[in-house]
Amino acid sequence: MSALSCSVSDEGASLPRPAQAVDPVRAICRPARPARTVVSAAARLAVTVTETRQLVIEDPGLLMHRAWQIARSDPEAAAELGYGEPYIMNERQAFTLVLAHCGGAELGERADQLGLRVVSAVTVAACTDSDSLVYEDEQIFEPG
């Protein structure tokens, strides 16, 4: 089938036989309607979702221990961040090493296992083209 869909008016006309042509006066041609797809719908609206978590170091000893374990198990990755034997570091350096190893999402999920506590989480969604706010939510977590 072509890109144009043609219909013949029903005023006494019949479908053309092989030897018979369609009368251009009676034929009404309309452009075919493009199919709606997920891709075409997604291209019209782009949304950026950002989640921000505020963390505090609840147990510095546990955080330091986890950072030391990470540095010992993956010395090359630790060396890329500037850590080497004997892995003496402060809380900020330990946090940086744990964050680089776990990533932000896992860090928030495993905060209590890493000596951290999530204080709050803010989710913001905005249209990319107009920077208009679509959704915003803030959760405050009480100390447990």
N, CA, C and O atoms as CSV, one atom per row, in Angstrom:
chain,resi,resn,atom,element,x,y,z
A,1,MET,N,N,0.849,-1.181,0.000
A,1,MET,CA,C,0.000,0.000,0.000
A,1,MET,C,C,0.889,1.237,0.000
A,1,MET,O,O,1.959,1.219,0.609
A,2,SER,N,N,0.480,2.292,-0.658
A,2,SER,CA,C,1.299,3.497,-0.766
A,2,SER,C,C,1.118,4.379,0.457
A,2,SER,O,O,0.323,4.081,1.348
A,3,ALA,N,N,1.868,5.463,0.481
A,3,ALA,CA,C,1.782,6.406,1.585
A,3,ALA,C,C,0.471,7.169,1.584
A,3,ALA,O,O,0.107,7.771,2.594
A,4,LEU,N,N,-0.246,7.155,0.467
A,4,LEU,CA,C,-1.543,7.818,0.400
A,4,LEU,C,C,-2.622,6.747,0.435
A,4,LEU,O,O,-2.507,5.711,-0.219
A,5,SER,N,N,-3.656,7.006,1.194
A,5,SER,CA,C,-4.791,6.081,1.175
A,5,SER,C,C,-5.882,6.716,0.346
A,5,SER,O,O,-6.292,7.844,0.622
A,6,CYS,N,N,-6.352,6.024,-0.651
A,6,CYS,CA,C,-7.352,6.566,-1.563
A,6,CYS,C,C,-8.674,5.879,-1.334
A,6,CYS,O,O,-8.726,4.665,-1.137
A,7,SER,N,N,-9.730,6.640,-1.359
A,7,SER,CA,C,-11.066,6.059,-1.300
A,7,SER,C,C,-11.868,6.616,-2.461
A,7,SER,O,O,-11.706,7.770,-2.858
A,8,VAL,N,N,-12.703,5.804,-2.977
A,8,VAL,CA,C,-13.538,6.216,-4.103
A,8,VAL,C,C,-14.905,6.557,-3.540
A,8,VAL,O,O,-15.439,5.826,-2.706
A,9,SER,N,N,-15.478,7.682,-4.002
A,9,SER,CA,C,-16.806,8.056,-3.519
A,9,SER,C,C,-17.814,7.011,-3.943
A,9,SER,O,O,-17.635,6.347,-4.964
A,10,ASP,N,N,-18.884,6.861,-3.159
A,10,ASP,CA,C,-19.821,5.788,-3.436
A,10,ASP,C,C,-20.988,6.217,-4.328
A,10,ASP,O,O,-22.044,5.586,-4.285
A,11,GLU,N,N,-20.834,7.251,-5.119
A,11,GLU,CA,C,-21.896,7.700,-6.003
A,11,GLU,C,C,-21.902,6.869,-7.286
A,11,GLU,O,O,-21.501,7.355,-8.343
A,12,GLY,N,N,-22.343,5.652,-7.197
A,12,GLY,CA,C,-22.478,4.815,-8.377
A,12,GLY,C,C,-21.161,4.255,-8.878
A,12,GLY,O,O,-21.148,3.553,-9.890
A,13,ALA,N,N,-20.069,4.535,-8.220
A,13,ALA,CA,C,-18.785,4.029,-8.685
A,13,ALA,C,C,-18.535,2.666,-8.084
A,13,ALA,O,O,-18.969,2.365,-6.971
A,14,SER,N,N,-17.844,1.867,-8.823
A,14,SER,CA,C,-17.458,0.557,-8.315
A,14,SER,C,C,-15.951,0.487,-8.338
A,14,SER,O,O,-15.284,1.343,-8.919
A,15,LEU,N,N,-15.425,-0.527,-7.708
A,15,LEU,CA,C,-13.977,-0.682,-7.708
A,15,LEU,C,C,-13.493,-0.875,-9.135
A,15,LEU,O,O,-14.159,-1.559,-9.912
A,16,PRO,N,N,-12.380,-0.309,-9.500
A,16,PRO,CA,C,-11.895,-0.413,-10.869
A,16,PRO,C,C,-11.484,-1.839,-11.200
A,16,PRO,O,O,-10.890,-2.546,-10.386
A,17,ARG,N,N,-11.820,-2.236,-12.421
A,17,ARG,CA,C,-11.348,-3.515,-12.935
A,17,ARG,C,C,-10.000,-3.266,-13.592
A,17,ARG,O,O,-9.621,-2.111,-13.789
A,18,PRO,N,N,-9.289,-4.285,-13.926
A,18,PRO,CA,C,-7.965,-4.071,-14.498
A,18,PRO,C,C,-7.986,-3.166,-15.717
A,18,PRO,O,O,-7.050,-2.390,-15.910
A,19,ALA,N,N,-8.980,-3.232,-16.517
A,19,ALA,CA,C,-9.009,-2.419,-17.736
A,19,ALA,C,C,-9.652,-1.064,-17.498
A,19,ALA,O,O,-9.680,-0.233,-18.405
A,20,GLN,N,N,-10.168,-0.822,-16.305
A,20,GLN,CA,C,-10.902,0.406,-16.028
A,20,GLN,C,C,-10.067,1.258,-15.063
A,20,GLN,O,O,-9.539,0.735,-14.082
A,21,ALA,N,N,-9.946,2.545,-15.326
A,21,ALA,CA,C,-9.187,3.442,-14.458
A,21,ALA,C,C,-10.143,4.179,-13.529
A,21,ALA,O,O,-11.335,4.288,-13.813
A,22,VAL,N,N,-9.625,4.673,-12.442
A,22,VAL,CA,C,-10.422,5.442,-11.485
A,22,VAL,C,C,-10.575,6.844,-12.027
A,22,VAL,O,O,-9.601,7.457,-12.465
A,23,ASP,N,N,-11.792,7.357,-12.000
A,23,ASP,CA,C,-12.076,8.714,-12.448
A,23,ASP,C,C,-11.479,9.678,-11.434
A,23,ASP,O,O,-11.897,9.660,-10.277
A,24,PRO,N,N,-10.504,10.535,-11.821
A,24,PRO,CA,C,-9.861,11.443,-10.870
A,24,PRO,C,C,-10.825,12.421,-10.224
A,24,PRO,O,O,-10.547,12.905,-9.127
A,25,VAL,N,N,-11.931,12.726,-10.850
A,25,VAL,CA,C,-12.903,13.637,-10.263
A,25,VAL,C,C,-13.594,12.977,-9.078
A,25,VAL,O,O,-13.912,13.637,-8.089
A,26,ARG,N,N,-13.821,11.698,-9.180
A,26,ARG,CA,C,-14.519,10.987,-8.117
A,26,ARG,C,C,-13.591,10.477,-7.026
A,26,ARG,O,O,-14.034,10.217,-5.907
A,27,ALA,N,N,-12.351,10.337,-7.330
A,27,ALA,CA,C,-11.413,9.792,-6.343
A,27,ALA,C,C,-10.999,10.878,-5.360
A,27,ALA,O,O,-10.649,11.990,-5.757
A,28,ILE,N,N,-11.041,10.553,-4.105
A,28,ILE,CA,C,-10.617,11.476,-3.053
A,28,ILE,C,C,-9.404,10.845,-2.378
A,28,ILE,O,O,-9.505,9.772,-1.784
A,29,CYS,N,N,-8.272,11.508,-2.472
A,29,CYS,CA,C,-7.051,10.974,-1.869
A,29,CYS,C,C,-6.699,11.800,-0.638
A,29,CYS,O,O,-6.639,13.029,-0.680
A,30,ARG,N,N,-6.474,11.105,0.426
A,30,ARG,CA,C,-6.067,11.760,1.678
A,30,ARG,C,C,-4.732,11.175,2.111
A,30,ARG,O,O,-4.500,9.979,1.931
A,31,PRO,N,N,-3.860,11.983,2.671
A,31,PRO,CA,C,-2.603,11.429,3.170
A,31,PRO,C,C,-2.895,10.416,4.278
A,31,PRO,O,O,-3.796,10.620,5.092
A,32,ALA,N,N,-2.145,9.347,4.302
A,32,ALA,CA,C,-2.324,8.347,5.354
A,32,ALA,C,C,-1.924,8.965,6.688
A,32,ALA,O,O,-0.963,9.732,6.752
A,33,ARG,N,N,-2.633,8.645,7.727
A,33,ARG,CA,C,-2.353,9.157,9.065
A,33,ARG,C,C,-1.199,8.363,9.655
A,33,ARG,O,O,-1.249,7.134,9.679
A,34,PRO,N,N,-0.157,9.042,10.134
A,34,PRO,CA,C,0.972,8.300,10.682
A,34,PRO,C,C,0.551,7.561,11.954
A,34,PRO,O,O,-0.229,8.066,12.761
A,35,ALA,N,N,1.076,6.382,12.102
A,35,ALA,CA,C,0.757,5.586,13.287
A,35,ALA,C,C,1.427,6.216,14.498
A,35,ALA,O,O,2.571,6.664,14.411
A,36,ARG,N,N,0.730,6.255,15.618
A,36,ARG,CA,C,1.299,6.775,16.861
A,36,ARG,C,C,2.123,5.682,17.496
A,36,ARG,O,O,1.647,4.567,17.710
A,37,THR,N,N,3.333,6.003,17.788
A,37,THR,CA,C,4.206,5.039,18.427
A,37,THR,C,C,4.722,5.620,19.726
A,37,THR,O,O,4.613,6.820,19.977
A,38,VAL,N,N,5.278,4.759,20.540
A,38,VAL,CA,C,5.853,5.202,21.807
A,38,VAL,C,C,6.993,6.171,21.546
A,38,VAL,O,O,7.154,7.147,22.278
A,39,VAL,N,N,7.780,5.918,20.520
A,39,VAL,CA,C,8.913,6.778,20.201
A,39,VAL,C,C,8.444,8.171,19.816
A,39,VAL,O,O,9.018,9.160,20.273
A,40,SER,N,N,7.394,8.272,18.970
A,40,SER,CA,C,6.936,9.589,18.557
A,40,SER,C,C,6.307,10.340,19.724
A,40,SER,O,O,6.434,11.562,19.808
A,41,ALA,N,N,5.634,9.633,20.621
A,41,ALA,CA,C,5.056,10.293,21.791
A,41,ALA,C,C,6.146,10.764,22.736
A,41,ALA,O,O,6.027,11.834,23.334
A,42,ALA,N,N,7.203,9.983,22.880
A,42,ALA,CA,C,8.286,10.351,23.786
A,42,ALA,C,C,9.061,11.552,23.258
A,42,ALA,O,O,9.589,12.341,24.043
A,43,ALA,N,N,9.132,11.697,21.957
A,43,ALA,CA,C,9.888,12.792,21.380
A,43,ALA,C,C,9.210,14.132,21.633
A,43,ALA,O,O,9.863,15.175,21.585
A,44,ARG,N,N,7.923,14.115,21.900
A,44,ARG,CA,C,7.209,15.373,22.112
A,44,ARG,C,C,7.406,15.928,23.507
A,44,ARG,O,O,7.318,17.142,23.696
A,45,LEU,N,N,7.669,15.083,24.490
A,45,LEU,CA,C,7.814,15.554,25.867
A,45,LEU,C,C,9.016,14.886,26.501
A,45,LEU,O,O,9.046,13.664,26.651
A,46,ALA,N,N,9.991,15.670,26.867
A,46,ALA,CA,C,11.174,15.157,27.547
A,46,ALA,C,C,11.150,15.676,28.981
A,46,ALA,O,O,11.028,16.878,29.220
A,47,VAL,N,N,11.268,14.765,29.912
A,47,VAL,CA,C,11.210,15.114,31.329
A,47,VAL,C,C,12.485,14.648,32.009
A,47,VAL,O,O,12.946,13.530,31.780
A,48,THR,N,N,13.053,15.504,32.842
A,48,THR,CA,C,14.221,15.156,33.635
A,48,THR,C,C,13.781,14.972,35.074
A,48,THR,O,O,13.155,15.857,35.657
A,49,VAL,N,N,14.111,13.807,35.655
A,49,VAL,CA,C,13.764,13.514,37.039
A,49,VAL,C,C,15.055,13.477,37.843
A,49,VAL,O,O,15.993,12.756,37.503
A,50,THR,N,N,15.089,14.263,38.912
A,50,THR,CA,C,16.266,14.340,39.773
A,50,THR,C,C,15.860,13.980,41.190
A,50,THR,O,O,14.888,14.512,41.727
A,51,GLU,N,N,16.616,13.071,41.787
A,51,GLU,CA,C,16.366,12.728,43.186
A,51,GLU,C,C,17.599,13.096,43.982
A,51,GLU,O,O,18.713,12.701,43.639
A,52,THR,N,N,17.397,13.850,45.042
A,52,THR,CA,C,18.479,14.295,45.897
A,52,THR,C,C,18.255,13.750,47.304
A,52,THR,O,O,17.177,13.911,47.876
A,53,ARG,N,N,19.274,13.109,47.851
A,53,ARG,CA,C,19.194,12.593,49.216
A,53,ARG,C,C,20.187,13.338,50.088
A,53,ARG,O,O,21.328,13.579,49.694
A,54,GLN,N,N,19.738,13.694,51.266
A,54,GLN,CA,C,20.638,14.299,52.240
A,54,GLN,C,C,20.998,13.209,53.241
A,54,GLN,O,O,20.121,12.601,53.853
A,55,LEU,N,N,22.287,12.970,53.402
A,55,LEU,CA,C,22.782,11.919,54.287
A,55,LEU,C,C,23.624,12.521,55.394
A,55,LEU,O,O,24.248,13.567,55.210
A,56,VAL,N,N,23.641,11.865,56.538
A,56,VAL,CA,C,24.566,12.226,57.617
A,56,VAL,C,C,25.323,10.965,58.007
A,56,VAL,O,O,24.821,9.849,57.869
A,57,ILE,N,N,26.536,11.167,58.493
A,57,ILE,CA,C,27.329,10.037,58.963
A,57,ILE,C,C,26.873,9.724,60.377
A,57,ILE,O,O,27.129,10.481,61.313
A,58,GLU,N,N,26.206,8.617,60.511
A,58,GLU,CA,C,25.643,8.189,61.792
A,58,GLU,C,C,26.679,7.419,62.619
A,58,GLU,O,O,26.762,7.590,63.836
A,59,ASP,N,N,27.455,6.583,61.958
A,59,ASP,CA,C,28.448,5.741,62.621
A,59,ASP,C,C,29.772,5.864,61.869
A,59,ASP,O,O,30.021,5.113,60.926
A,60,PRO,N,N,30.634,6.819,62.287
A,60,PRO,CA,C,31.905,7.030,61.563
A,60,PRO,C,C,32.787,5.775,61.536
A,60,PRO,O,O,33.463,5.518,60.540
A,61,GLY,N,N,32.783,5.011,62.599
A,61,GLY,CA,C,33.600,3.795,62.641
A,61,GLY,C,C,33.165,2.789,61.586
A,61,GLY,O,O,34.008,2.192,60.917
A,62,LEU,N,N,31.855,2.594,61.430
A,62,LEU,CA,C,31.344,1.662,60.430
A,62,LEU,C,C,31.651,2.160,59.014
A,62,LEU,O,O,32.033,1.373,58.149
A,63,LEU,N,N,31.486,3.451,58.779
A,63,LEU,CA,C,31.806,4.024,57.474
A,63,LEU,C,C,33.279,3.818,57.140
A,63,LEU,O,O,33.615,3.423,56.023
A,64,MET,N,N,34.157,4.085,58.101
A,64,MET,CA,C,35.595,3.915,57.887
A,64,MET,C,C,35.929,2.445,57.619
A,64,MET,O,O,36.755,2.131,56.762
A,65,HIS,N,N,35.279,1.557,58.360
A,65,HIS,CA,C,35.511,0.124,58.176
A,65,HIS,C,C,35.095,-0.315,56.765
A,65,HIS,O,O,35.833,-1.038,56.096
A,66,ARG,N,N,33.915,0.123,56.317
A,66,ARG,CA,C,33.444,-0.229,54.968
A,66,ARG,C,C,34.383,0.337,53.902
A,66,ARG,O,O,34.691,-0.346,52.925
A,67,ALA,N,N,34.834,1.566,54.080
A,67,ALA,CA,C,35.760,2.175,53.115
A,67,ALA,C,C,37.074,1.399,53.085
A,67,ALA,O,O,37.637,1.179,52.013
A,68,TRP,N,N,37.558,0.990,54.232
A,68,TRP,CA,C,38.787,0.209,54.290
A,68,TRP,C,C,38.599,-1.133,53.570
A,68,TRP,O,O,39.484,-1.571,52.835
A,69,GLN,N,N,37.446,-1.784,53.780
A,69,GLN,CA,C,37.165,-3.049,53.088
A,69,GLN,C,C,37.156,-2.864,51.575
A,69,GLN,O,O,37.708,-3.682,50.838
A,70,ILE,N,N,36.529,-1.790,51.121
A,70,ILE,CA,C,36.466,-1.507,49.677
A,70,ILE,C,C,37.872,-1.271,49.128
A,70,ILE,O,O,38.225,-1.804,48.075
A,71,ALA,N,N,38.669,-0.482,49.832
A,71,ALA,CA,C,40.033,-0.180,49.382
A,71,ALA,C,C,40.886,-1.443,49.337
A,71,ALA,O,O,41.688,-1.613,48.418
A,72,ARG,N,N,40.722,-2.333,50.320
A,72,ARG,CA,C,41.502,-3.582,50.343
A,72,ARG,C,C,41.052,-4.550,49.246
A,72,ARG,O,O,41.881,-5.256,48.672
A,73,SER,N,N,39.748,-4.592,48.950
A,73,SER,CA,C,39.255,-5.538,47.946
A,73,SER,C,C,39.481,-5.052,46.522
A,73,SER,O,O,39.554,-5.864,45.599
A,74,ASP,N,N,39.593,-3.742,46.327
A,74,ASP,CA,C,39.798,-3.194,44.984
A,74,ASP,C,C,40.844,-2.085,45.047
A,74,ASP,O,O,40.507,-0.907,44.926
A,75,PRO,N,N,42.136,-2.461,45.241
A,75,PRO,CA,C,43.173,-1.442,45.421
A,75,PRO,C,C,43.388,-0.538,44.204
A,75,PRO,O,O,43.793,0.614,44.356
A,76,GLU,N,N,43.117,-1.059,42.985
A,76,GLU,CA,C,43.287,-0.225,41.791
A,76,GLU,C,C,42.271,0.924,41.770
A,76,GLU,O,O,42.616,2.067,41.470
A,77,ALA,N,N,41.026,0.602,42.092
A,77,ALA,CA,C,39.984,1.642,42.132
A,77,ALA,C,C,40.289,2.651,43.239
A,77,ALA,O,O,40.096,3.853,43.060
A,78,ALA,N,N,40.761,2.160,44.373
A,78,ALA,CA,C,41.119,3.060,45.476
A,78,ALA,C,C,42.288,3.953,45.073
A,78,ALA,O,O,42.309,5.139,45.403
A,79,ALA,N,N,43.258,3.386,44.364
A,79,ALA,CA,C,44.424,4.171,43.933
A,79,ALA,C,C,44.013,5.266,42.956
A,79,ALA,O,O,44.588,6.355,42.969
A,80,GLU,N,N,43.014,4.986,42.103
A,80,GLU,CA,C,42.533,6.013,41.172
A,80,GLU,C,C,41.956,7.220,41.909
A,80,GLU,O,O,41.993,8.342,41.404
A,81,LEU,N,N,41.421,6.977,43.111
A,81,LEU,CA,C,40.874,8.076,43.914
A,81,LEU,C,C,41.917,8.652,44.869
A,81,LEU,O,O,41.613,9.556,45.648
A,82,GLY,N,N,43.151,8.130,44.812
A,82,GLY,CA,C,44.239,8.677,45.625
A,82,GLY,C,C,44.472,7.958,46.940
A,82,GLY,O,O,45.167,8.492,47.805
A,83,TYR,N,N,43.922,6.778,47.122
A,83,TYR,CA,C,44.105,6.037,48.363
A,83,TYR,C,C,45.063,4.888,48.140
A,83,TYR,O,O,44.970,4.179,47.137
A,84,GLY,N,N,45.979,4.700,49.066
A,84,GLY,CA,C,46.929,3.599,48.995
A,84,GLY,C,C,47.233,3.117,50.399
A,84,GLY,O,O,46.744,3.676,51.381
A,85,GLU,N,N,48.049,2.070,50.484
A,85,GLU,CA,C,48.428,1.526,51.791
A,85,GLU,C,C,48.973,2.649,52.657
A,85,GLU,O,O,49.727,3.465,52.126
A,86,PRO,N,N,48.677,2.759,53.870
A,86,PRO,CA,C,47.902,1.884,54.739
A,86,PRO,C,C,46.427,2.268,54.852
A,86,PRO,O,O,45.772,1.895,55.825
A,87,TYR,N,N,45.899,2.998,53.887
A,87,TYR,CA,C,44.483,3.378,53.830
A,87,TYR,C,C,44.028,4.151,55.067
A,87,TYR,O,O,42.983,3.863,55.651
A,88,ILE,N,N,44.818,5.113,55.441
A,88,ILE,CA,C,44.418,6.017,56.530
A,88,ILE,C,C,43.661,7.167,55.875
A,88,ILE,O,O,44.187,7.846,54.993
A,89,MET,N,N,42.420,7.379,56.315
A,89,MET,CA,C,41.594,8.411,55.694
A,89,MET,C,C,40.650,9.019,56.723
A,89,MET,O,O,40.360,8.422,57.759
A,90,ASN,N,N,40.180,10.218,56.409
A,90,ASN,CA,C,39.200,10.854,57.279
A,90,ASN,C,C,37.801,10.474,56.811
A,90,ASN,O,O,37.655,9.729,55.841
A,91,GLU,N,N,36.767,10.980,57.492
A,91,GLU,CA,C,35.380,10.620,57.160
A,91,GLU,C,C,35.005,11.046,55.747
A,91,GLU,O,O,34.324,10.308,55.035
A,92,ARG,N,N,35.440,12.217,55.343
A,92,ARG,CA,C,35.106,12.707,54.004
A,92,ARG,C,C,35.717,11.806,52.925
A,92,ARG,O,O,35.053,11.466,51.946
A,93,GLN,N,N,36.975,11.426,53.109
A,93,GLN,CA,C,37.628,10.543,52.146
A,93,GLN,C,C,36.959,9.170,52.135
A,93,GLN,O,O,36.776,8.576,51.073
A,94,ALA,N,N,36.593,8.664,53.319
A,94,ALA,CA,C,35.915,7.369,53.407
A,94,ALA,C,C,34.574,7.429,52.685
A,94,ALA,O,O,34.218,6.509,51.949
A,95,PHE,N,N,33.832,8.516,52.898
A,95,PHE,CA,C,32.549,8.673,52.220
A,95,PHE,C,C,32.735,8.708,50.707
A,95,PHE,O,O,31.976,8.073,49.975
A,96,THR,N,N,33.736,9.443,50.237
A,96,THR,CA,C,34.001,9.548,48.798
A,96,THR,C,C,34.305,8.174,48.207
A,96,THR,O,O,33.812,7.844,47.128
A,97,LEU,N,N,35.103,7.376,48.894
A,97,LEU,CA,C,35.446,6.045,48.412
A,97,LEU,C,C,34.220,5.136,48.378
A,97,LEU,O,O,34.021,4.395,47.416
A,98,VAL,N,N,33.394,5.194,49.433
A,98,VAL,CA,C,32.170,4.382,49.472
A,98,VAL,C,C,31.202,4.819,48.373
A,98,VAL,O,O,30.600,3.972,47.713
A,99,LEU,N,N,31.046,6.103,48.173
A,99,LEU,CA,C,30.161,6.621,47.128
A,99,LEU,C,C,30.641,6.199,45.741
A,99,LEU,O,O,29.837,5.778,44.908
A,100,ALA,N,N,31.942,6.307,45.488
A,100,ALA,CA,C,32.484,5.914,44.184
A,100,ALA,C,C,32.287,4.420,43.944
A,100,ALA,O,O,32.064,3.994,42.811
A,101,HIS,N,N,32.368,3.641,44.990
A,101,HIS,CA,C,32.222,2.190,44.851
A,101,HIS,C,C,30.756,1.777,44.663
A,101,HIS,O,O,30.446,0.957,43.799
A,102,CYS,N,N,29.865,2.345,45.469
A,102,CYS,CA,C,28.451,1.925,45.464
A,102,CYS,C,C,27.606,2.656,44.445
A,102,CYS,O,O,26.717,2.054,43.843
A,103,GLY,N,N,27.854,3.920,44.237
A,103,GLY,CA,C,26.967,4.738,43.410
A,103,GLY,C,C,25.879,5.338,44.283
A,103,GLY,O,O,25.615,4.855,45.385
A,104,GLY,N,N,25.261,6.375,43.793
A,104,GLY,CA,C,24.284,7.131,44.579
A,104,GLY,C,C,23.043,6.353,44.969
A,104,GLY,O,O,22.598,6.444,46.113
A,105,ALA,N,N,22.466,5.582,44.041
A,105,ALA,CA,C,21.227,4.856,44.331
A,105,ALA,C,C,21.460,3.782,45.392
A,105,ALA,O,O,20.687,3.661,46.342
A,106,GLU,N,N,22.524,3.008,45.226
A,106,GLU,CA,C,22.808,1.943,46.198
A,106,GLU,C,C,23.189,2.531,47.548
A,106,GLU,O,O,22.863,1.963,48.590
A,107,LEU,N,N,23.876,3.662,47.533
A,107,LEU,CA,C,24.271,4.313,48.784
A,107,LEU,C,C,23.044,4.685,49.606
A,107,LEU,O,O,23.027,4.492,50.822
A,108,GLY,N,N,22.014,5.218,48.948
A,108,GLY,CA,C,20.777,5.565,49.643
A,108,GLY,C,C,20.042,4.345,50.162
A,108,GLY,O,O,19.461,4.382,51.247
A,109,GLU,N,N,20.064,3.251,49.386
A,109,GLU,CA,C,19.374,2.030,49.797
A,109,GLU,C,C,20.083,1.311,50.939
A,109,GLU,O,O,19.437,0.718,51.803
A,110,ARG,N,N,21.414,1.366,50.942
A,110,ARG,CA,C,22.194,0.636,51.948
A,110,ARG,C,C,22.790,1.559,53.002
A,110,ARG,O,O,23.760,1.185,53.661
A,111,ALA,N,N,22.241,2.738,53.176
A,111,ALA,CA,C,22.825,3.737,54.068
A,111,ALA,C,C,23.100,3.185,55.467
A,111,ALA,O,O,24.179,3.402,56.018
A,112,ASP,N,N,22.134,2.479,56.041
A,112,ASP,CA,C,22.310,1.982,57.408
A,112,ASP,C,C,23.430,0.946,57.508
A,112,ASP,O,O,24.056,0.832,58.561
A,113,GLN,N,N,23.697,0.193,56.450
A,113,GLN,CA,C,24.782,-0.790,56.442
A,113,GLN,C,C,26.147,-0.141,56.261
A,113,GLN,O,O,27.176,-0.791,56.449
A,114,LEU,N,N,26.162,1.131,55.897
A,114,LEU,CA,C,27.409,1.841,55.627
A,114,LEU,C,C,27.710,2.903,56.679
A,114,LEU,O,O,28.647,3.687,56.521
A,115,GLY,N,N,26.924,2.933,57.749
A,115,GLY,CA,C,27.152,3.919,58.803
A,115,GLY,C,C,26.545,5.272,58.498
A,115,GLY,O,O,26.942,6.275,59.091
A,116,LEU,N,N,25.594,5.317,57.588
A,116,LEU,CA,C,24.961,6.568,57.185
A,116,LEU,C,C,23.477,6.545,57.516
A,116,LEU,O,O,22.897,5.487,57.762
A,117,ARG,N,N,22.875,7.723,57.518
A,117,ARG,CA,C,21.427,7.829,57.704
A,117,ARG,C,C,20.897,8.828,56.697
A,117,ARG,O,O,21.458,9.909,56.518
A,118,VAL,N,N,19.800,8.451,56.035
A,118,VAL,CA,C,19.148,9.350,55.082
A,118,VAL,C,C,18.265,10.302,55.882
A,118,VAL,O,O,17.368,9.864,56.602
A,119,VAL,N,N,18.517,11.597,55.757
A,119,VAL,CA,C,17.754,12.617,56.471
A,119,VAL,C,C,16.529,13.026,55.659
A,119,VAL,O,O,15.431,13.154,56.203
A,120,SER,N,N,16.721,13.230,54.355
A,120,SER,CA,C,15.607,13.624,53.496
A,120,SER,C,C,15.880,13.174,52.067
A,120,SER,O,O,17.017,12.912,51.673
A,121,ALA,N,N,14.795,13.096,51.312
A,121,ALA,CA,C,14.885,12.766,49.878
A,121,ALA,C,C,13.926,13.686,49.135
A,121,ALA,O,O,12.756,13.799,49.500
A,122,VAL,N,N,14.419,14.335,48.104
A,122,VAL,CA,C,13.616,15.257,47.300
A,122,VAL,C,C,13.622,14.752,45.861
A,122,VAL,O,O,14.682,14.500,45.288
A,123,THR,N,N,12.425,14.605,45.282
A,123,THR,CA,C,12.291,14.200,43.886
A,123,THR,C,C,11.669,15.352,43.116
A,123,THR,O,O,10.618,15.869,43.495
A,124,VAL,N,N,12.322,15.750,42.035
A,124,VAL,CA,C,11.844,16.853,41.199
A,124,VAL,C,C,11.826,16.380,39.749
A,124,VAL,O,O,12.806,15.815,39.262
A,125,ALA,N,N,10.710,16.613,39.063
A,125,ALA,CA,C,10.591,16.309,37.641
A,125,ALA,C,C,10.267,17.614,36.913
A,125,ALA,O,O,9.367,18.353,37.312
A,126,ALA,N,N,11.012,17.884,35.845
A,126,ALA,CA,C,10.810,19.117,35.081
A,126,ALA,C,C,10.883,18.806,33.592
A,126,ALA,O,O,11.644,17.939,33.163
A,127,CYS,N,N,10.079,19.530,32.808
A,127,CYS,CA,C,10.138,19.405,31.354
A,127,CYS,C,C,11.474,19.967,30.884
A,127,CYS,O,O,11.872,21.060,31.286
A,128,THR,N,N,12.149,19.228,30.049
A,128,THR,CA,C,13.471,19.629,29.602
A,128,THR,C,C,13.424,20.849,28.692
A,128,THR,O,O,14.276,21.732,28.796
A,129,ASP,N,N,12.441,20.908,27.808
A,129,ASP,CA,C,12.395,22.003,26.846
A,129,ASP,C,C,11.997,23.340,27.468
A,129,ASP,O,O,12.528,24.379,27.074
A,130,SER,N,N,11.079,23.336,28.423
A,130,SER,CA,C,10.604,24.598,28.993
A,130,SER,C,C,11.071,24.822,30.420
A,130,SER,O,O,10.842,25.892,30.984
A,131,ASP,N,N,11.720,23.834,31.010
A,131,ASP,CA,C,12.192,23.895,32.391
A,131,ASP,C,C,11.046,24.116,33.384
A,131,ASP,O,O,11.268,24.615,34.487
A,132,SER,N,N,9.822,23.744,32.993
A,132,SER,CA,C,8.683,23.907,33.882
A,132,SER,C,C,8.572,22.691,34.810
A,132,SER,O,O,8.848,21.560,34.410
A,133,LEU,N,N,8.169,22.944,36.030
A,133,LEU,CA,C,8.053,21.914,37.054
A,133,LEU,C,C,6.837,21.035,36.780
A,133,LEU,O,O,5.734,21.538,36.566
A,134,VAL,N,N,7.044,19.725,36.789
A,134,VAL,CA,C,5.970,18.774,36.557
A,134,VAL,C,C,5.562,18.114,37.873
A,134,VAL,O,O,4.377,17.889,38.121
A,135,TYR,N,N,6.554,17.806,38.719
A,135,TYR,CA,C,6.289,17.070,39.956
A,135,TYR,C,C,7.383,17.396,40.956
A,135,TYR,O,O,8.545,17.566,40.588
A,136,GLU,N,N,6.998,17.482,42.233
A,136,GLU,CA,C,7.970,17.690,43.301
A,136,GLU,C,C,7.477,17.006,44.554
A,136,GLU,O,O,6.306,17.121,44.913
A,137,ASP,N,N,8.369,16.294,45.222
A,137,ASP,CA,C,8.010,15.587,46.448
A,137,ASP,C,C,9.213,15.607,47.376
A,137,ASP,O,O,10.346,15.402,46.939
A,138,GLU,N,N,8.968,15.853,48.651
A,138,GLU,CA,C,10.039,15.846,49.649
A,138,GLU,C,C,9.629,14.948,50.798
A,138,GLU,O,O,8.525,15.065,51.328
A,139,GLN,N,N,10.524,14.052,51.179
A,139,GLN,CA,C,10.300,13.173,52.310
A,139,GLN,C,C,11.352,13.482,53.364
A,139,GLN,O,O,12.546,13.548,53.069
A,140,ILE,N,N,10.898,13.669,54.585
A,140,ILE,CA,C,11.791,13.888,55.716
A,140,ILE,C,C,11.754,12.622,56.562
A,140,ILE,O,O,10.679,12.142,56.921
A,141,PHE,N,N,12.915,12.088,56.877
A,141,PHE,CA,C,13.002,10.866,57.660
A,141,PHE,C,C,13.439,11.197,59.088
A,141,PHE,O,O,14.430,11.896,59.299
A,142,GLU,N,N,12.701,10.698,60.041
A,142,GLU,CA,C,13.017,10.902,61.451
A,142,GLU,C,C,14.100,9.912,61.863
A,142,GLU,O,O,14.143,8.788,61.363
A,143,PRO,N,N,14.979,10.332,62.779
A,143,PRO,CA,C,15.999,9.387,63.256
A,143,PRO,C,C,15.349,8.170,63.893
A,143,PRO,O,O,14.388,8.287,64.654
A,144,GLY,N,N,15.885,7.004,63.572
A,144,GLY,CA,C,15.287,5.758,64.066
A,144,GLY,C,C,15.976,5.300,65.249
A,144,GLY,O,O,15.617,4.265,65.811
